[in-house]
Amino acid sequence: MNKRTRVEHAIKHLPVDQVPCAELIINDKLIQTVAGRAAVGFAERLAFVDALGLDAICLQPVCNSALPSVPVAGEVVFDDIHDWVNSDLFTFAVLDGPMGWSGKILGFEQMLMQMARSTPAFCELVAAVETLNIALIERLAASGINGILLADDIAYNQGVIARPALLRKLIFPSLTAQVESAHKLGLPVFFHSDGNLTMMLEDVVDAGFDGLQCIEKLAGMNIGEVKRQYGARLCLWGNLDPAELIEPRSVSQLEQTVTQIVKAAGGNSGLIFGTSSGLFENMRLENVKAVYEIAKRQTVC
């Protein structure tokens, strides 16, 4: 089974030969450490991903427009997209959602204030993000991308950052429209948010998302419980605490941690193994390499 097929099967809850692995972010400074050079391009990034045995890559948007406004689609690019889609990896494109863009443009406090008041300006901003992302999804599909990841941090460690009713009124209709746009073009869509999403998981499912990325353990997200309640409808991706890759850990300690995640969430496929955050320069390379090797040895029922 090749890498792209392995991820496709996991998303569709079909049998896989081994647990697919992927990360939301791979920081270039970590790649520089491995490559031993300051300049990092497509070749170095691909070599790093292949060395770790990852099955998918997330392409991050680069915006050529200065804030404070939502850009037009032509101002957003994805570096080396044609090279990535022609690799053997499953390729996700990351798009910021309405909360992400609102925070960048308005600032966190102003975003929450305008959202709480349902101001026309806030609603117009949400609509502008929706228009942008639907245009980008159409362009990305034509480029050969395999999936979309909508990133919209709506929670913190204790719960969601606004009243659930407000998120259902102002944010989730837009997310639903974006998911529907991707589905019409045959693209699966994952939702990413840090924090404790327990109160909104049913809404994530109802919006039509195919998967959930992050599942932050430190925020109280229990991947086994999420699997029990929503595993038939969502492919789960993440949950490994990044501290496991930063702090000194023995191989046996890492094996215990990885095994717990795979056993809790890997049944009947529907799991992509990875951290809740991504890979960064302060992580121990020996730990990083070990967790993926361990994950791929696990038996998936």
N, C-alpha and C positions, 0 to 999 in steps of 0.2 A: 504494500500500500504506500503510495507516495504522500508527500507532506500535505499537499493541497487536498487530496481526497480524504486523508485522515481528519483534517479539520472539518471538511464538509460533512463527513459521517458523524462526528461528534455533535455538530450543530443540529443535525437531523435525528440524533439519538439512535443512530445506526451502529452496528458493531465496528470497533476499531481494533487494529492489531496491537496498538500501544497508546498510552495516554498522549495526546498532542500537547505541545508546550508552546507558550507565546508570552510576550510582554507588551504592555501598553506603551512604554517608553524605554529606549535604550540610549543612555547619555553618551555623547561622543567622547567625553573625557575618559570613560571606562574603555572604550574601543582604542583610544590613543595609547593607553597603558599596555594593551595587548599587542597592538600593531607596532609600537615603538616609534611612532612618528606623529608629528603635530597635525599634518593634513589628513583629514578623514573624508573619504569619498564613498561612492557606491561600492567599489571593490572591497574596501576595508570593512564596511558595514556588513556586506554579504558574507565575507569570510568569517567575521565574528559570529554572526547568526548561525552559520553552518557549523562552526566549531562547537557551539553549544548544543546543536541538534534541535534548534527551534523549528517549529512547523509553520509559523505565521509571522508576519511583520505588520506593524502599524505605521502608516505614513502620516506624518504630522503636517498640518497646513502651515504655509508661510504666507503672511499677508503683506502685500506691498503698499498698503494704504495706512496712513497715519490715523490714529484715533482722534477725536471721539465720534465715530460714526460707524455703522455697519457697512463693510465694503461691498462692492459689487462682485459678482462671481469671478470676473476676469482679473481681479486684483489678488485672488487667492491661488497659490500654486502648491503642488506637491512634488518636491524634488525627486528626480530620477524615477518618476512613476512608470515610465515605459520600460525601464530596466527591471524594476521590481515585478511588474505584472508578467514579464517574460521569464521570471525565475520559476523554480518549482515550489515556491512558498505560497501559502494563502495570504492574500494582501487585503488588509483592512485600511480604509481611509478614515481618519479621525476628524469629526466635525464638532465644533463647539455649539452647544444648544443656547436657548434664549437666556438662561440664567448665567451662563458663562460670558456671553457677550454683554449682558446687562452689567455684570460686575466689572468688566473691563472698562466700559464706557462711562458708567455712572458712579462707580465706586460702591463698595459693599453696603455701607449705611444708606446711601441715597437709593440704591436698588431696592433694599428692603422697605424703605419708606414709600417709594413710588408704587411698589408692588402692593403693599398693604392698602394703599388708597386707590388702587386700580386706575392710575392716572392715564389720560389719553396718550401721553408721551411714552409711558411704559408699554402700553398695549401696541403702539405703533412700532416700538423697538422689537417686540416679540414677533410681530408680523414681518418686519424686515429680515429678521434672522431666518424665519421660515422660508421666505422667498429666496434668500441667499442659499440656504442649504438644499432646497429642492433643485435649484439650478446647478449647484455643485454635484449633487447626486446624479443628475442626468449626464453631466460631463464625465464624471468618474466612471459611470457604467459604460459609456462609450469608449473610455480608455482601457477597459478590461479589468477594472478593480473587482475583487471577489466579495467584499462585504463592507458595511459601514459601521462605525462606532460613534454614536452620539454621546458626547461627554458633557454632562451638565450637573455640577455638584449642587445637589439640593439638600444635603444633610451634613451634620457634624456628629461628633461622638455620641451625643445624647438624643439625637433624633433629627427630624427635618428642620430646615431653617425658617420655614414659614408654616402657617396653618395648612393642614392637608387640603381643606376646602378651597383655599386660595390657589394652591398648586394645581388642583383639579380644574379650577375655573380658568386660570391664566396660562399655565405652562403645558399641561398634558394634552390639551387639544392640538397645540402646535406640534408637539412631539409625535402625536398620533398621525398627523398629516404627513410629517417627514418620513415616518416608517412606512406609511401606505405608498408614498412616492417611490421609495426604494424597492418595496415588494413588487410593485408593478413592473419594475425593471429586472426582477429576479434576484435582488440582492438581500441577503440576511442582514439584520441590524441588531447590534448590541447596545445596551445602555450602560454608561459608566457614571458612577457617582461615588465619591468618598462618603464616609460616615455611616450612620445607622439608618437604613432604608426600610426597616421592618414595616412601618406604618404605610408605606407607599408601594410595597411589592405587588399587591393586587393591581394597582394602577399601572405599574410597569408591564405586567402581563396583559392587561386589558388594552394597553396602547399598541399591542401587537409585536413587541420586541421579541426577537428570537433568543437573545441571551443577555446575561448580566455580567459585567466585568467590574472587578474590585473585590466586593464582599469582604470588607475590612474587619479582620478579627479583632483588632484593638478597639473598634467601635461597637463591639458586641454582636457582630454578624456571625452567626453560627451556620457554617456552610452545610452541615448535615441537616439542620432544621429547614434551611432554604430548599435543599434538595428534596426533603420529604414533602414539603408543601407545594413547591413549584417546579420540581425537577422534570416533570413530564412535559412542561411547557417552556422552560427556559434552559438553555445551555449555560452552565456556570463556569466562570473563568476568573481565577485569582485565588485569594484568601491567604497565600503564604505571607506571613509577617516579614517585611523587609529586614527587621532586626536579625532574623535568622541568617542573613547574608552579610551582616555587618559585624556582629559579635562573634567571638571564637566559638566554634561548634565542632564537636567530633562527628565523624561520619555516622556513627550509630545514633547520635542525637538528631542529625538531619534526617536520617532514614526514618526514625520514629515520627518526626513531624510530617514528612512528606506522605508516609504511609497512612497517617490519620486522615489527611485531606483526601487522598485518593479513595480510601475505604468509605469515607463519609459521603463523597459526592460523585464517585466514578461509576457507580452501579448503573447498568443499562446505558452506558456511554454518557453523553451529555456533559462532559467535563473537559475544559482546557486548563492545564496546570500552569501556574505562574504566580508571581507576587501580586499583591494588591496595588502596588505603586509603579513598578518598573525597575530598571537596573541603573545604578548610579556609581560615580567614581569612588565613593567611600566603601564600596562593597568588596568583600574578600573573594577573589577570583576562584579560589579553591572551593569555597562554599557554593558559589554560583554554578560552577561546573557540576558539582556533586548532586545538587538537588534535581537537576534535569536528568542526569544519569539514573538516579534512584527512581524518579517518576516513570521513566520509560521501562523500568524493570517490573513495575507493578502489574498485577493481573487485573484486567478489567472484565467484570462479569457482564 
